[in-house]
Amino acid sequence: MHSEAQYESGRIITIGFGAGDSGHSGSYTVKEDFRTKKFSGFRALVFEAKVGWNFWEMTSVYGVARFAPSNSIISPYRSTYLGIGVSQAFPFMKSIYVIGNYGSYRSSLGGGNNSGNGNLFNIGAGIRLDDNIFLEMNNTFGELSGIDSDLSISHKENQWFGTISFKF
């Protein structure tokens, strides 16, 4: 019998690629002599990996690692997120699932500039497009601290991003 669940019971290993927008990186400004330069919050590339276990073909528990490199032309901002998460499919629509993660977020602007770190929440939803392909939309949010005093950047992160993930 073919399962319509998010994953089959057992080990989970996925790698995802996506893009999004970060309110935190979009709040970064630099004051120059005759202007204030504002950077985009656009995250052109987000890499994500999950490793964990799926129980009962409906509930997954996993570790998650996410990296958004700097966009050399758009913004020097880069971030990492390491956390633990759970996803739950619904018996009445097994191809759709919700996501919840909690983890450590770090961001920097290169050159040793710490633009914030903190423990952030992530919520989202996904849909199973095929046995090994998943489409997800996520929101990572929370307060950041440890920002270098000479940076003009918000203490809040509110990042929206979508990924397409492949199961191995």
Backbone as a chain_set.jsonl record, in Angstrom:
{"seq": "MHSEAQYESGRIITIGFGAGDSGHSGSYTVKEDFRTKKFSGFRALVFEAKVGWNFWEMTSVYGVARFAPSNSIISPYRSTYLGIGVSQAFPFMKSIYVIGNYGSYRSSLGGGNNSGNGNLFNIGAGIRLDDNIFLEMNNTFGELSGIDSDLSISHKENQWFGTISFKF", "coords": {"N": [[0.842, -1.181, 0.0], [0.592, 2.187, -0.863], [1.887, 4.91, 0.849], [0.548, 8.041, 1.818], [1.646, 9.779, 3.506], [3.718, 12.327, 5.071], [6.397, 11.448, 5.243], [7.748, 8.164, 4.934], [7.649, 5.82, 7.647], [10.487, 5.945, 9.774], [13.955, 6.766, 9.212], [14.902, 10.164, 8.476], [16.281, 12.189, 6.047], [16.848, 15.139, 4.581], [17.528, 17.59, 2.068], [17.335, 20.973, 1.34], [16.6, 23.813, -0.773], [16.165, 27.285, -1.178], [14.572, 30.55, -1.1], [14.087, 33.842, 0.302], [12.934, 36.466, 2.526], [14.333, 38.67, 4.854], [13.482, 40.495, 7.625], [15.235, 41.497, 9.496], [17.811, 41.638, 8.21], [17.07, 43.415, 6.255], [16.754, 45.713, 7.691], [19.159, 46.889, 8.037], [21.327, 49.618, 7.858], [23.664, 51.983, 6.505], [25.311, 54.911, 7.243], [26.509, 57.273, 5.138], [28.56, 60.003, 3.911], [26.827, 61.73, 2.306], [24.46, 60.386, 2.141], [22.137, 57.823, 3.242], [22.631, 54.499, 3.194], [20.627, 51.807, 2.452], [20.082, 48.37, 2.937], [18.924, 45.458, 1.208], [16.484, 43.075, 2.29], [16.297, 40.729, 0.989], [16.895, 37.328, 0.624], [18.703, 35.532, -1.345], [19.481, 32.893, -1.544], [18.872, 30.068, 0.332], [19.996, 27.44, 2.22], [19.047, 24.288, 3.48], [19.08, 21.602, 5.791], [17.814, 18.552, 7.089], [17.811, 16.104, 9.605], [16.574, 13.241, 11.029], [13.867, 11.417, 12.555], [10.931, 9.746, 11.546], [7.8, 9.115, 12.922], [5.109, 6.869, 13.034], [4.275, 7.498, 10.439], [3.326, 10.062, 10.354], [4.271, 11.969, 12.202], [7.169, 13.802, 12.668], [10.403, 14.114, 14.066], [13.272, 16.053, 14.265], [16.637, 17.262, 13.659], [17.654, 20.447, 12.552], [19.462, 22.355, 10.177], [20.293, 25.466, 8.885], [21.416, 27.707, 6.406], [22.085, 30.889, 5.177], [23.8, 32.453, 2.831], [25.796, 35.465, 2.276], [24.718, 37.954, -0.066], [26.536, 39.111, -2.467], [26.172, 41.424, -4.065], [23.717, 42.457, -3.248], [23.511, 42.404, -0.369], [25.673, 42.238, 2.512], [24.939, 40.555, 4.545], [24.7, 37.535, 6.409], [23.477, 34.378, 7.628], [22.995, 31.765, 10.117], [21.218, 28.917, 11.301], [20.571, 26.644, 13.788], [18.804, 23.977, 15.01], [16.107, 22.186, 16.658], [13.32, 20.312, 15.608], [9.818, 19.66, 14.882], [7.395, 18.062, 12.881], [4.066, 17.712, 11.706], [1.783, 15.747, 10.065], [-1.585, 15.621, 8.742], [-4.322, 13.44, 9.379], [-6.551, 13.585, 7.659], [-5.633, 14.957, 5.442], [-3.027, 13.929, 4.316], [-0.842, 14.72, 2.791], [-0.248, 17.301, 3.456], [1.414, 19.261, 5.897], [2.366, 20.642, 9.119], [4.914, 22.691, 10.626], [7.26, 23.106, 13.253], [9.944, 24.665, 14.812], [12.74, 25.196, 17.011], [15.555, 27.072, 17.713], [19.076, 28.034, 17.604], [20.133, 31.102, 16.367], [22.365, 32.896, 14.323], [23.843, 35.827, 13.075], [25.764, 37.779, 10.763], [27.775, 40.417, 9.348], [30.039, 40.12, 7.918], [33.61, 40.691, 7.94], [34.01, 40.521, 10.678], [31.84, 41.71, 11.956], [29.295, 41.377, 14.177], [25.967, 40.881, 13.799], [23.899, 40.024, 15.333], [22.463, 37.535, 17.521], [20.589, 34.767, 18.794], [17.985, 32.771, 20.346], [15.569, 31.488, 18.33], [12.194, 31.063, 17.123], [10.545, 28.967, 14.729], [7.965, 28.615, 12.459], [5.817, 26.875, 10.197], [4.508, 25.546, 7.093], [4.0, 22.736, 4.975], [3.943, 20.86, 1.887], [3.668, 17.691, 0.445], [4.905, 16.96, -2.571], [5.716, 14.843, -4.101], [6.939, 11.47, -3.618], [9.575, 11.977, -2.744], [9.904, 14.746, -2.74], [9.379, 17.934, -1.394], [7.583, 20.917, -0.667], [7.972, 23.855, 1.131], [6.883, 26.537, 3.281], [8.065, 28.964, 5.455], [8.374, 30.77, 8.594], [10.652, 32.467, 10.489], [11.269, 33.812, 13.629], [11.874, 36.279, 16.235], [13.73, 37.776, 19.02], [16.916, 39.352, 18.853], [20.237, 39.525, 20.208], [23.467, 40.782, 21.287], [24.457, 42.453, 19.311], [26.791, 44.309, 17.486], [27.787, 47.458, 18.705], [28.216, 49.612, 16.95], [26.628, 49.173, 14.752], [23.779, 49.843, 12.749], [21.008, 48.384, 13.054], [18.058, 46.42, 13.386], [16.753, 44.834, 16.384], [15.063, 42.761, 16.099], [14.093, 39.791, 14.42], [12.357, 38.696, 11.591], [11.783, 36.519, 9.452], [10.782, 35.357, 6.334], [10.572, 32.548, 4.258], [10.785, 30.274, 1.509], [11.19, 26.832, 0.653], [12.331, 24.154, -1.42], [12.518, 20.798, -0.892], [14.464, 17.79, -0.883], [14.252, 14.358, -0.359], [16.421, 11.85, 0.904]], "CA": [[0.0, 0.0, 0.0], [1.371, 3.419, -0.978], [1.598, 5.855, 1.919], [0.454, 9.446, 1.431], [2.165, 10.571, 4.616], [4.829, 13.227, 4.788], [7.528, 10.552, 5.015], [7.489, 6.825, 5.443], [8.218, 5.655, 8.986], [11.92, 5.704, 9.786], [14.961, 7.825, 9.11], [14.665, 11.325, 7.61], [17.406, 13.031, 5.628], [16.433, 15.993, 3.462], [18.304, 18.789, 1.745], [16.453, 21.921, 0.68], [17.116, 25.067, -1.324], [15.064, 28.225, -1.284], [14.826, 31.988, -1.071], [13.158, 34.501, 1.201], [13.134, 37.865, 2.897], [14.627, 38.842, 6.266], [13.252, 41.842, 8.148], [16.446, 41.913, 10.215], [18.844, 42.084, 7.263], [16.529, 44.57, 5.538], [16.774, 46.904, 8.548], [20.546, 47.334, 8.127], [21.644, 50.847, 7.126], [24.987, 52.566, 6.678], [25.271, 56.344, 6.979], [27.672, 57.801, 4.447], [28.604, 61.469, 3.966], [25.708, 62.426, 1.698], [23.272, 59.54, 2.021], [22.012, 56.639, 4.088], [22.517, 53.332, 2.322], [19.771, 50.771, 3.019], [20.289, 47.082, 2.288], [17.745, 44.642, 0.961], [16.288, 41.9, 3.123], [16.158, 39.572, 0.115], [17.833, 36.222, 0.801], [18.661, 34.889, -2.658], [19.704, 31.463, -1.44], [18.797, 29.493, 1.667], [20.249, 25.994, 2.235], [18.513, 23.698, 4.696], [19.213, 20.145, 5.913], [17.129, 17.966, 8.24], [18.133, 14.716, 9.905], [15.761, 12.839, 12.166], [13.092, 10.185, 12.501], [9.497, 9.895, 11.368], [7.034, 8.15, 13.697], [3.722, 6.613, 12.645], [4.071, 8.095, 9.12], [2.632, 11.347, 10.495], [4.98, 12.879, 13.089], [8.617, 13.775, 12.487], [11.266, 14.862, 14.986], [14.518, 16.172, 13.508], [17.547, 18.383, 13.808], [17.641, 21.262, 11.339], [20.545, 23.323, 9.979], [19.946, 26.362, 7.774], [22.451, 28.699, 6.124], [21.797, 31.865, 4.124], [25.038, 33.21, 2.603], [25.645, 36.864, 1.858], [24.512, 38.23, -1.488], [27.6, 40.093, -2.617], [25.706, 42.681, -4.66], [22.53, 42.947, -2.545], [23.729, 42.611, 1.058], [26.737, 41.422, 3.098], [24.336, 39.816, 5.656], [24.631, 36.069, 6.332], [22.928, 33.83, 8.87], [22.909, 30.323, 10.329], [20.199, 28.506, 12.268], [20.701, 25.24, 14.189], [17.745, 23.739, 15.975], [15.375, 20.926, 16.701], [11.98, 20.592, 15.133], [8.808, 18.623, 14.758], [6.368, 18.322, 11.877], [2.901, 16.856, 11.893], [0.836, 15.633, 8.954], [-2.964, 15.472, 9.193], [-4.925, 12.212, 8.848], [-7.516, 13.863, 6.594], [-4.88, 15.477, 4.295], [-1.698, 13.464, 4.698], [0.24, 15.349, 2.036], [-0.016, 18.633, 4.023], [1.928, 19.161, 7.259], [2.805, 21.869, 9.788], [6.294, 22.628, 11.079], [7.663, 23.946, 14.372], [11.359, 24.504, 15.176], [13.327, 26.137, 17.966], [16.989, 26.918, 17.566], [20.042, 29.115, 17.766], [20.313, 31.898, 15.15], [23.513, 33.812, 14.333], [23.972, 36.602, 11.839], [26.936, 38.658, 10.718], [27.898, 41.24, 8.143], [31.391, 39.972, 7.396], [34.605, 41.559, 8.557], [33.936, 40.446, 12.131], [30.694, 42.45, 12.487], [28.206, 40.53, 14.656], [24.708, 41.622, 13.67], [22.899, 39.501, 16.259], [22.263, 36.108, 17.74], [19.533, 34.486, 19.76], [17.176, 31.578, 20.138], [14.384, 31.899, 17.583], [11.173, 30.095, 16.747], [10.224, 28.843, 13.309], [6.724, 27.902, 12.18], [5.621, 26.792, 8.762], [3.637, 24.521, 6.527], [4.576, 22.101, 3.802], [3.129, 19.94, 1.097], [4.415, 16.629, -0.223], [4.595, 16.983, -4.0], [6.027, 13.511, -4.608], [7.519, 10.675, -2.532], [10.851, 12.517, -2.283], [9.974, 16.191, -2.978], [8.511, 18.678, -0.499], [7.592, 22.368, -0.783], [7.669, 24.406, 2.45], [6.908, 27.973, 3.536], [8.426, 29.107, 6.864], [8.6, 32.071, 9.216], [11.543, 32.419, 11.644], [11.061, 35.104, 14.291], [12.31, 36.435, 17.621], [14.607, 38.885, 19.399], [18.351, 39.093, 18.769], [21.094, 40.319, 21.082], [24.872, 40.674, 20.91], [24.705, 43.243, 18.098], [27.869, 45.291, 17.636], [27.216, 48.772, 19.028], [28.336, 50.573, 15.854], [25.731, 48.807, 13.658], [22.414, 50.345, 12.739], [20.195, 47.246, 12.624], [16.997, 46.08, 14.334], [16.958, 43.706, 17.308], [14.045, 41.751, 15.811], [14.146, 39.059, 13.151], [11.105, 38.159, 11.073], [12.242, 36.042, 8.149], [9.901, 34.474, 5.567], [11.285, 31.905, 3.164], [10.246, 29.037, 0.972], [12.21, 25.879, 0.209], [11.975, 22.876, -2.013], [13.399, 19.829, -0.234], [14.608, 16.468, -1.498], [14.517, 13.303, 0.622], [17.392, 10.836, 0.509]], "C": [[0.887, 1.243, 0.0], [0.943, 4.408, 0.107], [1.534, 7.272, 1.371], [1.039, 10.358, 2.493], [3.356, 11.418, 4.185], [6.084, 12.429, 4.456], [7.052, 9.151, 5.369], [8.125, 6.736, 6.819], [9.71, 5.377, 8.868], [12.74, 6.963, 9.634], [14.539, 8.924, 8.126], [16.008, 11.979, 7.304], [16.898, 13.822, 4.434], [17.423, 17.131, 3.289], [17.385, 19.695, 0.939], [17.186, 23.167, 0.229], [15.939, 26.017, -1.448], [15.537, 29.658, -1.299], [13.812, 32.612, -0.124], [13.501, 35.948, 1.45], [13.304, 37.955, 4.406], [14.39, 40.293, 6.676], [14.478, 42.381, 8.853], [17.507, 42.417, 9.246], [18.37, 43.29, 6.46], [16.5, 45.838, 6.366], [18.168, 47.506, 8.661], [20.775, 48.572, 7.261], [23.067, 51.294, 7.451], [24.879, 54.047, 6.328], [26.595, 56.767, 6.356], [27.575, 59.318, 4.453], [27.323, 62.138, 3.467], [24.433, 61.589, 1.598], [23.276, 58.453, 3.097], [21.753, 55.47, 3.158], [21.726, 52.252, 3.051], [19.963, 49.489, 2.23], [18.981, 46.318, 2.174], [17.687, 43.478, 1.945], [16.2, 40.621, 2.308], [17.262, 38.559, 0.372], [17.739, 35.37, -0.456], [18.836, 33.38, -2.587], [19.696, 31.04, 0.027], [19.009, 27.99, 1.511], [19.706, 25.448, 3.545], [18.695, 22.18, 4.661], [18.489, 19.702, 7.181], [17.559, 16.509, 8.363], [17.325, 14.334, 11.137], [15.035, 11.537, 11.931], [11.617, 10.521, 12.354], [8.792, 8.758, 12.104], [5.621, 8.039, 13.133], [3.334, 7.224, 11.302], [3.394, 9.47, 9.176], [3.439, 12.397, 11.267], [6.48, 12.706, 12.913], [9.302, 14.611, 13.558], [12.643, 14.877, 14.336], [15.376, 17.327, 13.998], [17.553, 19.141, 12.483], [18.838, 22.209, 11.34], [20.197, 24.145, 8.754], [21.048, 27.41, 7.632], [22.001, 29.588, 4.975], [23.064, 32.696, 3.925], [24.759, 34.655, 2.215], [25.422, 36.918, 0.343], [25.447, 39.386, -1.814], [27.135, 41.428, -3.182], [24.592, 43.306, -3.826], [22.82, 43.3, -1.093], [24.864, 41.723, 1.566], [26.229, 40.505, 4.223], [24.341, 38.315, 5.396], [24.127, 35.551, 7.676], [22.995, 32.307, 8.89], [21.853, 30.065, 11.4], [20.397, 27.025, 12.532], [19.656, 24.971, 15.253], [17.182, 22.345, 15.919], [13.933, 21.246, 16.326], [11.076, 19.381, 15.119], [7.865, 19.031, 13.626], [5.267, 17.293, 12.041], [2.02, 16.911, 10.655], [-0.553, 15.413, 9.544], [-3.592, 14.223, 8.58], [-5.864, 12.459, 7.665], [-6.878, 14.457, 5.346], [-3.415, 15.14, 4.531], [-0.564, 14.113, 3.919], [0.561, 16.756, 2.544], [0.425, 18.469, 5.472], [2.309, 20.529, 7.793], [4.174, 21.606, 10.414], [6.478, 23.55, 12.284], [9.103, 23.643, 14.74], [11.719, 25.517, 16.255], [14.83, 25.959, 17.874], [17.783, 28.191, 17.74], [20.308, 29.784, 16.41], [21.505, 32.806, 15.33], [23.554, 34.538, 13.007], [25.188, 37.507, 11.926], [26.935, 39.412, 9.39], [29.289, 41.13, 7.534], [32.343, 40.915, 8.111], [34.534, 41.571, 10.076], [32.787, 41.211, 12.744], [29.569, 41.495, 12.87], [26.914, 41.341, 14.608], [23.588, 41.005, 14.489], [22.89, 37.997, 16.352], [21.173, 35.941, 18.778], [18.834, 33.182, 19.437], [15.852, 31.998, 19.529], [13.449, 30.731, 17.324], [10.993, 30.093, 15.236], [8.912, 28.068, 13.214], [6.531, 27.868, 10.676], [4.641, 25.708, 8.38], [4.302, 23.972, 5.276], [3.579, 21.222, 3.095], [4.058, 18.948, 0.409], [3.98, 16.612, -1.675], [4.776, 15.614, -4.639], [6.647, 12.741, -3.445], [8.779, 11.302, -1.947], [10.987, 14.027, -2.458], [8.923, 16.903, -2.129], [8.681, 20.174, -0.734], [7.154, 22.938, 0.557], [7.738, 25.926, 2.449], [7.081, 28.148, 5.04], [8.54, 30.569, 7.282], [9.456, 31.859, 10.459], [11.483, 33.789, 12.309], [11.575, 35.081, 15.727], [13.221, 37.634, 17.799], [16.064, 38.457, 19.333], [19.095, 40.006, 19.736], [22.528, 40.187, 20.576], [25.219, 41.417, 19.639], [25.811, 44.249, 18.378], [27.273, 46.692, 17.756], [27.295, 49.777, 17.88], [27.426, 50.242, 14.662], [24.352, 49.407, 13.843], [21.528, 49.244, 12.146], [19.2, 46.912, 13.741], [17.393, 44.915, 15.238], [15.963, 42.579, 17.048], [14.307, 41.091, 14.465], [12.753, 38.549, 12.835], [11.394, 37.763, 9.627], [11.212, 35.079, 7.549], [10.724, 33.855, 4.448], [10.572, 30.63, 2.742], [11.391, 28.146, 0.535], [11.559, 24.727, -0.548], [13.004, 21.886, -1.502], [13.335, 18.477, -0.929], [14.98, 15.471, -0.418], [15.489, 12.292, 0.053], [17.16, 9.56, 1.281]], "O": [[1.831, 1.333, 0.785], [-0.244, 4.7, 0.251], [2.368, 7.664, 0.555], [0.938, 11.58, 2.388], [3.915, 11.251, 3.101], [6.759, 12.726, 3.471], [6.036, 8.997, 6.047], [9.043, 7.496, 7.127], [10.145, 4.658, 7.968], [12.275, 8.073, 9.896], [13.914, 8.66, 7.099], [16.778, 12.284, 8.215], [16.558, 13.248, 3.399], [18.066, 17.571, 4.241], [16.741, 19.259, -0.015], [18.235, 23.529, 0.761], [14.833, 25.596, -1.786], [16.719, 29.95, -1.481], [12.802, 31.994, 0.214], [14.25, 36.574, 0.699], [12.513, 37.385, 5.157], [15.017, 41.208, 6.141], [14.739, 43.583, 8.819], [18.048, 43.506, 9.436], [19.187, 44.104, 6.03], [16.254, 46.921, 5.835], [18.342, 48.533, 9.317], [20.455, 48.573, 6.073], [23.594, 51.017, 8.528], [24.411, 54.4, 5.245], [27.657, 56.636, 6.964], [26.595, 59.866, 4.956], [26.789, 63.022, 4.138], [23.438, 62.04, 1.032], [24.283, 58.208, 3.761], [20.767, 55.459, 2.421], [22.108, 51.83, 4.143], [20.003, 49.51, 1.0], [18.054, 46.521, 2.958], [18.719, 42.964, 2.377], [16.045, 39.538, 2.873], [18.442, 38.906, 0.338], [16.807, 34.582, -0.613], [18.384, 32.663, -3.48], [20.425, 31.593, 0.851], [18.289, 27.336, 0.757], [19.878, 26.061, 4.598], [18.487, 21.549, 3.624], [18.539, 20.378, 8.209], [17.658, 15.782, 7.375], [17.381, 15.014, 12.162], [15.512, 10.663, 11.207], [11.12, 11.466, 12.965], [9.136, 7.588, 11.935], [5.014, 9.054, 12.792], [2.147, 7.445, 11.061], [2.941, 9.979, 8.151], [3.299, 13.592, 11.008], [6.999, 11.593, 12.999], [8.829, 15.691, 13.911], [13.134, 13.835, 13.902], [14.895, 18.243, 14.664], [17.465, 18.534, 11.416], [19.185, 22.79, 12.369], [19.847, 23.598, 7.708], [21.548, 27.934, 8.628], [21.586, 29.097, 3.926], [23.377, 33.552, 4.753], [23.633, 35.018, 1.873], [25.874, 36.054, -0.408], [25.16, 40.53, -1.462], [27.669, 42.47, -2.801], [24.517, 44.528, -3.702], [22.427, 44.369, -0.626], [25.011, 40.588, 1.114], [27.016, 39.751, 4.796], [24.024, 37.872, 4.293], [24.315, 36.182, 8.716], [23.045, 31.65, 7.85], [21.629, 30.89, 12.286], [20.391, 26.227, 11.595], [19.617, 25.65, 16.28], [17.697, 21.457, 15.24], [13.399, 22.298, 16.675], [11.507, 18.244, 15.316], [7.577, 20.214, 13.445], [5.503, 16.159, 12.458], [1.568, 17.98, 10.246], [-0.682, 15.059, 10.716], [-3.417, 13.968, 7.388], [-5.958, 11.622, 6.767], [-7.506, 14.468, 4.287], [-2.643, 16.017, 4.917], [0.583, 14.056, 4.361], [1.546, 17.35, 2.107], [-0.121, 17.639, 6.199], [2.547, 21.462, 7.026], [4.543, 20.465, 10.692], [5.916, 24.644, 12.326], [9.453, 22.483, 14.957], [11.078, 26.56, 16.387], [15.333, 24.838, 17.947], [17.24, 29.268, 17.987], [20.66, 29.119, 15.436], [21.653, 33.428, 16.382], [23.33, 33.948, 11.95], [25.589, 37.942, 13.006], [26.201, 39.086, 8.457], [29.674, 41.966, 6.717], [31.912, 41.833, 8.809], [34.959, 42.542, 10.702], [32.75, 41.358, 13.965], [28.956, 40.873, 12.001], [26.782, 42.359, 15.288], [22.435, 41.418, 14.359], [23.251, 37.283, 15.416], [20.874, 36.859, 19.542], [19.064, 32.573, 18.393], [15.099, 32.768, 20.127], [13.86, 29.571, 17.309], [11.254, 31.087, 14.56], [8.764, 27.001, 13.812], [7.027, 28.739, 9.962], [4.035, 25.05, 9.226], [5.069, 24.664, 4.608], [2.52, 20.886, 3.625], [5.096, 19.321, -0.138], [2.832, 16.291, -1.984], [4.082, 15.266, -5.594], [6.86, 13.319, -2.379], [9.024, 11.163, -0.749], [12.096, 14.548, -2.334], [7.747, 16.54, -2.135], [9.793, 20.646, -0.973], [6.101, 22.567, 1.077], [8.531, 26.529, 1.727], [6.337, 27.555, 5.822], [8.765, 31.465, 6.468], [9.045, 31.156, 11.382], [11.628, 34.812, 11.641], [11.695, 34.025, 16.348], [13.457, 38.404, 16.867], [16.408, 37.337, 19.71], [18.646, 41.11, 20.042], [22.771, 39.55, 19.551], [26.176, 41.056, 18.953], [25.776, 44.957, 19.384], [26.371, 47.063, 17.005], [26.5, 50.717, 17.846], [27.449, 50.958, 13.661], [23.827, 49.467, 14.955], [21.322, 49.168, 10.935], [19.5, 47.113, 14.918], [18.262, 44.115, 14.893], [16.019, 41.545, 17.714], [14.693, 41.748, 13.498], [12.056, 38.034, 13.709], [11.264, 38.57, 8.706], [10.821, 34.103, 8.189], [11.482, 34.548, 3.769], [9.856, 30.003, 3.522], [12.436, 28.63, 0.1], [10.395, 24.387, -0.332], [14.209, 22.093, -1.652], [12.309, 18.08, -1.481], [15.912, 15.702, 0.352], [15.407, 11.917, -1.116], [17.882, 8.581, 1.088]]}, "num_chains": 1, "name": "protein.A"}
